[in-house]
Amino acid sequence: MKEKLSAINNKLFKIALLSLFLIVGKFIDIQAQNDFPLDINYYNFIHYDENKIVFPGDSLEFERLFQKMDTLILNGEGKITIVHIGGSHIQADVYTGRMRERLQTFYPGMNGGRGSVFPFRISRTNNPRSYSVHYTGDWLSCRNVERKKKCTLGLSGITLTTFSQGASISIKVKSDSLVDYYFNKIRVFYENDSSNFCINFPDLDVTKVERNDSLGYSLFYLANDYKSFKMRLLKEDSLQKKFILYGISLENDDPGIIYHSIGVNGASFPSFLKCTLFEKQLAALKPDLVVISLGTNDAYTTKFSPEFYRSNYQRLIDRIKKAAPNTAVLNTVANDSYMFRRYPNKNTELAEKVIYGVAKKNNCGVWDFFKIMGGLNSSSLWRQQNLMVNDLIHFNHQGYMLKGDLFFNAFIKAYDNHMKSRK
């Protein structure tokens, strides 16, 4: 009886704590005249009233997602998996990193793991600042944006291949400003056949290996929590001549939110549609929410076709739903940008209309960042306030952090609406 009363009191305490968080957030919003729930710097060109997730169709999948958040927050049970797909805005993992740390710290016990990491440095492209990469051996890189290269691609959109016996990849997870990451499981997506080298973690205490050939990964269970690893490739058979890597995910056993950031510089919808292992590897992550942030590169053309864009958008959603039928899908509208640094890109407005239509048909949510940031030609205002760089496409660090905070606020508003509907 005492244990039952204790559990009830604990649940009531958690409900009260969450309610206090929401009330304080609204108080801050009133005092600062800024967005909810974070106290964000105020700019008169940002449409804070538009910073929300809208549902042109129904929101059934999001209700499932938010019910799972209820269980996580109130009972301390479950894991919520988010997969965010995009181009250069996502590869850098600044605004997605901000979203990750906000989600994992807005309530106690939400750090569900770092999620996907990739040794971009081997591909001679920019690596997120939140982890460092070192490697040995000679590697060949193939990205989904490279038209002249032919290779098998997975969810990450990048494939690395080595023929060097004893080659290695080392990754060290740094602590973000708010979150201290650790992992006790490593999921490696790779070409797991008789011709590939074997994986060895010389510095880790591996207790079990779960191999899933149908979804193309091996999951390595560790005896302790770690913040770094060295993955070495060993030749144990004469048939083994190479190793092909598709991606790595760092995970833990704790309840919470795990946020996978999947981005490739220059990527468009056709880039990810050519990834033949996309569905298998997405299914392995079991996403509760998939965020699609593609469109900047699709619309950066003088011959933009809304119908072609719509067709590609639908094809990607179909593949996502095939991999994870009950996942919620959130479409984000690309930011305002300039063509050739001279002309406001009016194609973004055309893409925006397509996104709402696709969202209505597929019951997706929409986060319209184009509208939030001020609409057509607003990027010039962001640049004047030192929030964007000179190309008027990308943001600087300060701008991406602001974008991440806006995204978090929109997500929490949607969850707050769910909480209100339960009363």
N, C-alpha and C positions, 0 to 999 in steps of 0.2 A: 504494500500500500504506500509506504514511504517513497519507494523508488518511483511509483507511478506519479505521486504528487510532485516529486522532484522534477520529473520529466516535463510535467505540465507547466510548472513554474519556470523551468528553463525555456520552454517554448514561448511562454508569455513574455519573458524578459527579452527574447530575441525580437518578438513582434514590436515591443515597446522601443527597443533600440533602433529598429529599422524606421519606425514611425518618427522617432526623434530626429533621425538623419534627414528624413524628407522634410520635416517641419523646419529644421535649421537651414536646410538648403533653400527653402522658400523665403525664409527671413533674410538670408544673404542676398537673394535675388531682388527683394524689395529694396533693401538698403543701398545696393550697388547699382540698381537698375540694369543689371546684366542678366546673363542666361542662368538657367536652373540646371543642376544644383551648384555648380562651381562658380566661384567669383572670378569671372573672366574679364580681361581688359576691355573697355568699351570703345568701339569705333562706330562713328555715326553712319558709315556706309554698309555695315553688316546688318542683315535683317534677322535679328535675334528671334522675332516672332515666327519666322519660318523654320527655325531650327527644331525640327521634329521629324519623326518617321510617320509617313502617311500610308494608307492602305487603299489603293484604288479598287481592289477587290475585297475578299474577306481576309481575316487575320488569324485563321484557325491554327496554322503552323506556329505563329508567334505566340498564341495562347499556350500551346504545348511547351514552347521554349520557356515562357515566363512561369508556368506551373512548375517546371523543373527547377527554375531559380528559386521559387518558393520553398521547395523541398531542400535545396542546398542551403538557403539562408536560415530557415526555421528549424530544420532537423540536422543540419551539418552533413547531409548525405548527397552523394552523386557527383558527377563530373559533367560540366558543360563544355562542349567542344565547338569552337568557332574557327572557321577557315576563311581567310580574307585573300581574294585573288585580284591581281592587278598588274600594272606596269612599273615604271620607275618610281612613282609615288609610294609604291608598296615595297619594292626591293630595298630601298633605303631604310625602311622600318622605323621612321621617325614618328609619323603620326599614328601608324598602327602600333608602334611600341608604346606611345603615349596612351592609346586606347587600352592596350593590354595591361599596363600598370595601373591605370585608373580602375578598370574592372576588377583587378585582383586586390585592390586595397580599399574600395569604397565600403566594404564590410569585412569584419574579421574572418579569417580562414578561407580566403578565396583564391589563394595561390595554387592553381592546379598544374603548374609546370610552364616551362619556357616554350615548348612546342617546336615547330619546324625551324631548323637552322640549315644553312648550306654554305659550303666553302667557296663563296663567290671569288675569293682572292685567286683561286686556282684558274678561274676563267678570265682573270685579269679585268675584273669589273669591281665596282664598289661593294664593300661588305658593310652590313649594319655595324654600328659602333658598339652594340651591346654584347658582342662576342668577338674574340680574336681567333685567327686561323693561321696555322703553320702546316707545312706539308713537305714531304720528300718524294722523290721519284718524278718521272716525266708523265704528264697528263695531257690528254686531248679533251677539248671542251666542245660541246655542241649545244646551242641555244635555240629555242623555238622561234626566234626572230631572224635566224640566219637561213636565208632561202636557198643558198647554194649547197648547204650541208645536208646530208641525209643520215638520220640516226633515229633510234627509238627514244621517245621522250615520255616522261611521267608527269605527275602533278606539279612538280617544281618547275617544269619548263626548261630545265638544264640537265644535261647528261655529262658525266666525267668518266673518261676511260683511261686506264693505265695498263701498260704491258710490263711494268717494272716490278719484278719480284721484290718484296720487302718494302714497297712504297707505303707511305703512311699519311694520315690526316689527323691533326690535333686541333681541338676546339676548346677554348676556355670561355665560359660564360661569365660576363661581368655583371655586377649588380647595377640595375637601373636605379634611378634616383629614389624610387619608392619601393622596389621589390628586390629581395635577395633570392636569386634562383638557384635551384639545386635539382638533381635528378637521380633516380635509382632504377630507371629503365631507359634503354636506348633502342629506338626502332630504326632499322636501316632498310631502306628500299634499294634493292640492287638486283642485277641479273644473276639469279641464283641457280646456275646450272653447273654441269661437270667441268666446263672450260674456265670457270672463274676461280680466282684465288680465294682462300678461306680468310675469314675475318678473325682477328685476334685483338683483345684489349689487354696489353701487357701490364698496365698499371691499375686495373680494376679487378675487383673480386666478383666474377660472374658466377652466379649460382644456378642459372637455368637459361636455356635458349629455346624460344618458341618459334619454330619455322612455319611460315604460312606461304606455301608455294602458289596457291590460287590467287592470293592478293599481292604476292611478290615482295615479301619482307621477312626479316627475322627480328624478333624482339628479345633483347638481352636483358635479363633480370640481374640486378646488382645487390650485393649484400649490404651496402652502405649508401649514404647520400654523397654525391660528388658534384663538383662544379667544373670539372674539366675531364677530357679523355684523349687518349691517343689510340687511333684505330690503325692497326698494322695489318698488311696483307701478306699472307704466307702461301707458298706453293707446297702443297702436300701430296700432289699427284702429278704425274707426267702430262696428263691431259689439261692441267690448269695453265693457261697462258695469258690471262687478262683479268681485269676487274672493271665492272661497269656500275657506277653509282648513280642513283636517281634522286635520293634525298635522305635526310636524317631528322628524326624527331626526338627531343629530349623530354621525358615524361617522369611523373612521380605517382605515388599511390594515394596522395592526399585528395580529399574532396576539393572542389573549386572550379575555376574557369581556366581552360587552356586555350590560348589564342595563337593559331598558326598563320603566319604572314607569308604569302606565296606571291612573289613578284619578279618580273623580268623587265629590265630596261627596254623600252620600245615596244612592249608587247601589245597586241590587239586581240580581238576575238579570234581571227584566223590563227594567230600564234598558238593559243591554247587548244583550239579545235584540232590541231595537228598532233597533239599529245595523245598517242594511242593508249597509253596506260593510265590516262587521267581518271577514268571511272574506278578502276581497280584500287588505285592508291587512295583516292578520296574515300571510297567505301571502307578502307582499312582504318581511317581516322574517325569514322562514325560521327560526322558533324551534326550538331543540333542547329547550327546557323552557318550559312555560306553567304559571304558578302562579296558582291561583284563590283569591282572598281575599274572596269575597262571602258574605254571610249575616247580618251584623250588622243591616242594615236590613230584610232579609227576615223576620228573627225578632222585630223590634221591633213587635209587634202583639198584640192580645188575641185575634185569630182566626187564629193560625198553623196552616197546613195542611201537614203533612209530605209529603203526596202532591203538592201543588202545588209545593212546594219541590223535591222529587225530580224532578218533570217538567221544571222550569226548569233544574235543574242538568244533567240529561241532555241537554237541548236545546243548552245552551252547549258541553258537551263534544263533542257531535256536530258542531257548527259549527267548533270548534277542530280536530278530527280531519279535517274536510273540507278545511280550509286547510292543515294540516300533518299528514299521516297518521302519520308516524313520530315525532312529538314526544312527549316524556314530559310527563305532566300530574301536577301536585302539588296536591292539595286541602288547604287549611288550614282548621281549625276556628276559628270566631270566638272572641274572648275572652269571658270572663264579663262580664256587664253588668247594669245595673239598669233596670227599666222605671219611667219617670217619677221617677227618683232615689229610689224608695221600695222597690220590690219586686225581688228577684233574678229575672232573666229565665230561667225554666225552659224556654223555647222553645229555648235554645241546646243543651240536652241532647237534645231531639228532633231538632234539626238535625244534631247530632253523629252520631246513629245513621244518619240518611239519608246523610251523607257517607261513612261506612264502607261502606254498601251500594252506593252509586254507585261508589266506588273499587274495590270487588271486581269489579263488573260490567265496568268499563272498564280494569282493570289500572292504576289510578292509585296514586300514593303519597299518604300522609296525614301531615300535620304537625299534631298535635292540641294546639294552643296552649291550648285550654280546659282540657284535662287538665293540661298542663304548669304553667299559672299557679296551679292549685290547685282547679279545678272550681267548682261552684256556690257563689256568695257570696264567692269569693276576691277579687273586685275591691275589696271593702271593705278587705281587708288590703293590697292594692297602694296604695289611697288613703291608708291610715294611714302607709305608708312613703314617701309623697310620690312615688309613681310614676304615679298617675292624677290626672286633674282631677276637679272636683266633679260632673260629669255621670255619673261612674261608667260611662262608655262608652269615652272616649278617654284616652290616656296623655299625660303631659307629655313633655318632651324626654328627660329621664332615663329614663323608662319605655320610650319607643320605642327608645332606643339599646340598652337591655337586651334588648328583644324582638328587635332586629336581631342582636345577638350570640348570643342563643339560637338563632335561625334558622340563622345561619351554622354554629354548632357542630353542629346536627342534620344539616345538609347535609354537613359534613366527616366526620361519623361514618358516614354512608351511603357516602361515597366511600372511607373507610378500610376499610369492610367489603368493598367491591369489590376494593380492593388486596389484602386478606388472601385473598380467594377465588382470586386469580391465583397465589398462592404454591404 
